[in-house]
Each structure stands twice: as C-alpha cells, then as structure tokens.
Amino acid sequence: MDSSLYFFIQQAFEHAGDAISIHKTDGTLLQVNKAFCKLTGIEKEEIVGRKCYEVVHNEHVFPYFCPIIRVVEDLKHQKIEFSMDGRYFLVSIYPVIEKGNNISAIIHIIKDITDIKKREIEIKTAYKFLKDIMDAIAEPIIVVDKNYEIKLMNKAACDLCTASDESLLCYKLFHELDNQCNCKKQPCPIEEVKKTGKPVKVVHKHTMHDGKVFYFEIIASPLYEDDGTFNAAVESIRDITERKLVEEEINMYAKELEESNRFKDLFTDIMYHDLLNPIGLAMSYLELLLISEKDDEKRKILTKIQNSLGNAVELMETATKLSKIQFSENIEFEDIDIKKIIDEVLDCFSYLSRTLGVKIENRITHPMFVKANRIIEEVFMNLISNTLKYASEGKRVIIEGEDRGDMYLIKVIDFGVGVEDKYKSIIFDRFTRKKKSGVKGSGLGLTIAGKIMELHRGKIWVEDNPEGGAVFVVEIPKLQKNKQESSHTSGLSSIA
C-alpha cells in the first residue's frame, strides 16, 4: 500500500468523530481511535489487548445482547442501540471476511446518538400530547394529505367511521367511493382548499349502512411545506343533522306560509272588492233617498244606515291596509323629510280642524330626513285623525320634534281627556279603541301605525301630557348621511 494512502487512512481512523475499535472474534481489542478512548476514559495503551466487553461493559463475558455473537454466526453486519449512564449509542459491527469465509477481524463503531434520541423522545411526547388533545375534542378531526390519505384522526373521527386505520383514503373511509368527491352539491374540501389556498366550509350528506342520513359541516384548513406548497389539510367535522332537518322544516313551512299568504291576499282583495261594490251601490241609493225624503224621522233612520255603511267601508279599508302592511317584508325605502310629510298631513286636515275649532301648532322648523317608505304618512294621518276625534274639546294640538342622536322623536300633543293607564299598553292592538259618543272607527288605526313603525325599525307609544291630555311619541332612525344637517328645533313655525 502506498505510504501516503496508509497515512491518510490512519489519520481518518484516528480522528473520526465516532468511537471505532478493531478486535478479534473473541473480543480482544487490536486497535482503537481517540474517540473510543474518550468514550471509555481509558488510555489506548491500557485498552489494546483487553476484551471489548471488559472495557465497554465492565463484564467478564459477552453480554447476551452483544451483536458480535450474531456477526460471527451470520457473517453479516449488525446494528444495535443501547444506553449507558444516561446516554444513547448506536453500535454498528462489520466483519472483515477473508477467503473461506473466515473472519480475520471485527470493526466496531459506536456512535453517540443521545441528542437524536432525545429529539425523538421529545417528538413522541409532543405527538402523544397532541393526540391526547385531539382525542379530548368531541368533534371529529382528521388530517388528510394532498393524496387524500388520512394521516391522523382523533377518537371521535374513529368512532364516526367505525375504523381506526389511519392509512385509509378519506373518500373510501367516509363515502365508500373509489375516487374523491366531485359533486357540486358535495364538493371535496381538499380540492377546494387546493384551489383557494384558504380555509373552506362545505356540507356533506352521508347515508350510513343502516340507511340513516346524516349531514356534516366540514371546515378544512390548509397545511403547507416550508417552500409554500400545499401538503395537507386539517378537517373538523360537525354533525349538523338536527339543524339541517330543522332548516328543511322551516323552508317547507316558509313555502307553505308564502302560499297561504298569497291566497290570503287574494281572498282579502276579492272580499274587499266584492263587498265594496254592493255597499257603494247601497250608499248611492241612500243618497238619492235622503235627497227625496222629507220626513225627519225617516231621514234620521236613513242617516244612521248611511253611517253604518260608512263604518263598514272604513273597516274594510283599514283591515285590508293592515293585512298588506303586516306581511310586507320587501318594502322600498327612500330619503324622506318627515317635516314635509307632516306638513302635507296637516294640510289634509286643515278644513276639519277649522270646522272643529282646533288649532294645530307645528313646531318643527327644520328638515328631518329619514330612510322610509311613503307609507310612513299613514302613521301621522292616524295620529292627527285620532287627536281630532278624541281630543277636540282641548281646542289645541302641538307637534314637536327632537333630535336624539341616531333617532328622531316626533310628539303629537293634545289637551283632551288623555288615555287611561289601562289602555296605554293595548290601544295599539287590533280593534282596541277608546269609546266616545259620536266617534266612529274600526279600532285599527293605531295598530296600522304600530306595524308601520316596526317596518321602519322604529317605535310608537303614548304618554301623559302633564297639562292634561295625551302625548303620542313616534321614534324613527335618522338618515345617517344627513346626521349633521337634519337637526331641528322646537320653535313655533306654523299654525294649521
């Protein structure tokens, strides 16, 4: 052998990081390197010639687990791990075989794997901790890689699919399919995560072996490699069967209700028109009879009949209006100035108020913009009408407006007899009205006003007027974009 090559091999042997020894088949040490001396804490001169099991294990014979015995028997290299003094070692033993399958020497390499072993233990401990956490979660959780193979599943997931083999493909385990889900109604969460790169939520319908149907909500979140490529997805599975069945019942009920409302509206329209026509005809004949009739007693009777028919017409009109409002869901809203609406309403009642001798003071002087439907006018029509009906003896009505931050308050104040406490909570119910001689009405006006305010996310209520009488209060949200412009004061501006 070339001397330089021999020197190189000798230096590599001497300075190798692993502990290397060469010995005979009986364990007699022939040569060791520095790392071996450091490991054993014995100088080379004291090692060579001794038995390996004496130096390494402090034994008088080969330990039962010593791989040298198997190397001599099988003529093949062996590996074994062992621990000593809190450290872990990997022992690799290679036979030097001559002609005739005779072993001339054995190379013994000891590698300190303590750090590697500790990391393995830490990883196993962390894995067990993670698995315990996952098993403690009541909802099924699985980890599925990009090839649809289940890498991890908690106890709840195992119970769900009645299997514990974590190497199964997800679509076989949960759907009993040969390929991944591709139905639009039941999209594959793995495919959706691959497309979007974001967490996704899908709903799957599962039919079990016993024929029972279950609905599951699956939330899949992506896991990435260090280079950013998609690696796997964590799926949490929630049983939403009960919720889904309730939703289906609600949808079915909603359809039935919609159909019922459609027929109700049709019935209301038919009843309204079919009843209104003969009543209108009867009132026309009554007017002719009143013109031609000279007898005062008969005229009184005809007038009572006319008033009764008028009440019937008003009842049908208000009932129809209430029916339309009560089931309105998609009404259109626009920017409306409440002050302008009130001005128009007061103009309609100007003749009646003068006839009754009632002075209406409108103290709203600035615009009050809200998001509303024109039907809001009906609220103030009812309030002013009721005030003139029930509080005309007060001879005075005041309308005020207040800015309450995000809301407007409009007050209709009268000075009549007021509303008793027992009526305050029920006057907005159907067919509830205060009795007063000579006053006709259906008792639906305030009910309609209340329903309209509900549609506008507002309120309406009644309070006592400290000076005697009642105060009807309307609260309605302001139009936010005009918040700075739509404040108003309470100065006297007009007399209707």
Buried (B, 14 or more C-beta within 10 A) or exposed (E): EEEEEEEEEEEEBBEBEBBBBBBBBEBEBEBBBBBBBEBBEBEBEEBBEBBBBBBBBEBEEBEEEBBBBBBBEEEEBBEBEBEEEEBBBBBBBBBEEEEEEEBEBBBBBBBBBEEEBEEEEEEEEEEEEEBEEBBEEEBBBBBBBBEBBBBBBBBBBBEBBEBEEBEBBBBBBBBEEEEBBEEEEBBBBBBBBBEEEEBBEBBBEBEEEEEEEBBBBBBBBBBEEEEEEBBBBBBBBBBBBEEBEEEEEEEEEEEEEEEEBEEEBEEBEEEBEEEBEEBEEBBEEBEEBBEEBEEEEEEEEBEEBBEEBBEBBBBBBBBBBBBBBEBEEEBEBEEBBBBBBBBEBBEBBEEBBEEBEBBBBBBBBBBBBBBBBEBBBBBBBBBBBBBBBBBBEBBBBBBBBBBEEEBBBBBBBBBBBBBEEEBBEEBBEEEBBBEEEEEEBBBBBBBBBBBBBEBBEBBBBBBBBEEEBBBBBBBBBBBEEBEEEBBBEBEEBEEB
